[in-house]
Amino acid sequence: MNASWRMIFGRRWLLVILALLFAWTVGRLGTQIVNLSETADPWAASARFFGAAFSPSFSDQNPSLPATATPFLERLGTDLLRTLRYAVIAISIAIPLGLILGLFASEQWLPTNKSRPVLNSLRWILRMGLSLIRAIHELIWALLFLAAVGDSPLTACLALAIPSSAILGKVFSELIDEQIRSARNVITASGGSGAQGFIGGILPAALPDMISYALYRFECALRSSAVLGFIGIETIGLGIRRSFNNIYYGEVWTQLYVLIALVIIVESIGNLIRRRLRNGVPRRKEAPSDSETALRKTAPKDHFVRSLGMAAIIGILAAWNLGDILLKPGIEGQRIERLSRFLAQLTPDPVAPERPVPTWEERKKAWNTGSDQVIPWLTNLWKSPGQEALTNTVAMSVAAIILAGATALLLVPWGARTLASAKPLGLEMMGGKIRGLIGAFVRGIFILTRAVPEYLYAFLLVGILGPSAWPLVFALALHNLGILGRLWSEVVENRNTSEPREILRLGGSRLQAFLAALLPLSLNRFILFFFYRWESCVREATVLGMLGISSLGYYISIRESFLQYDQILFFALLGAAAVIAGDILSDVLRKKLRS
């Protein structure tokens, strides 16, 4: 017990730093939560909006629509299917790319000969490239592809697939590197090649975890697909934006409920598959003999997972075969010209050629005459407004993750199944049924808060409270509360229960068992997930400024309206640098805490 308490007090410096950082964010972002100049009566607006949650609309609220207009529920179904379709196509692109990138970003494939140092250097270059790609948000990728290829399904699919491929590549490489190499060594020592050793000894061991994470990325792609609607791509997010702007709150809640239900269904199926992959299926009957044929016939088969796998293949084929994803015949020339014009706009202004679609000679001449002006141009962008926008972005992410972490820490003892059950840790205690109901309610809060994307939360809160930084902070905090609550609860549920059980047997409360035993045992893992989610908060805060708040996203949206894609790229890379810096910082802190 004393050692456990020393572990907590040994990390009080971290609590002090977090408190000081939150005080800094308050000073930076101000204390204005409601912008009265933009919202005359925010409480009345809040009452109207949340009151509509109890009376969702199943028909159009717009009385001026013609009789021939498509009914609301039919539009909702079309938007929902389109949202799901974009996510399916994107993840079908991302998984193969992520597998290839993950293989070459891992060290398992590196040979042991003289070429290893060179190939290892290339591997690290690839890993840094993956970090850069995944650090740029899907909305920014979508803005760039809207300019490059136009408003088409291809834009949505590429915007979702590219960062997902980089994220999957990074995670797949780490999962491959974590596998024990003894099986591969046996294969290679028996005369097998390095490729045979990898395919037979490494990949099968890593495959269940890789499938599990790919399912999680599909959930993320589904939420991101919905968010693309807020920049004009036809998904369910576009319908929510239109209904909210027209104050049709009943329609908003109907679409929100449908989106939340879809996310929860996909998440539940993914969790079920992950559990079955992790636990396996027992052999139903003994083999009549030890022959290979008999063992094959009686081998355990998970028909449920196999059926879902076939359904996924059929769904992917159906999503691709609707026919409007790839470029249509007759417009390739227009796309190429548009792409060339976009590349010219993406070139830094001092070295940009004069014509919208320049020749190679014109590009070369423009670069030779203006290359000495690139550094001053970048310096001016950094001084105004880059430095201020980056600072505000980091401040929002810090405030959000601290709020989310503090709230999750308060709720985890009430939501973790280890404590929030009729028989905590298998022991009879008074009030067990009530605590079980409270635990189910808290876990429901975790599910609902993480089912809604941050951008959607931010859009709704800014509309109700007016434009200021804190609605964006609360949006980030709400979504991350659900994720941290789930991750931290699972950590608590997986801890050794001997010490907390002894506390309960001696008459201690559930909260005392959590504070004195479960929390110290789980603290390092809590901190790991805390910093992991902070990296995501930096990435999301970069784009939330597109709702009108002075952050990187705000200046990206302004430059997009003037087609200044060179400056958009600068601000996007600035946000990516912040994400990568956060990644490095969190890695250093985790190693420090482990030691």
VENNORNOR-V321834 format. One record per helix or strand of 3 or more residues. SS is the DSSP state (helix for helix, strand for strand). FROM is the first residue (numbers start at 0). LEN is the number of residues. If there is no record, write none. Layout:
# VENNORNOR-V321834
SS|FROM|LEN + SS|FROM|LEN
This chain:
# VENNORNOR-V321834
helix|1|8 + helix|11|18 + helix|41|13 + helix|71|34 + helix|115|20 + helix|137|12 + helix|152|25 + helix|181|8 + helix|193|38 + helix|235|10 + helix|248|31 + helix|291|6 + helix|302|18 + helix|331|15 + helix|348|3 + helix|359|56 + helix|423|3 + helix|431|20 + helix|453|12 + helix|468|25 + helix|497|8 + helix|509|38 + helix|551|10 + helix|564|30
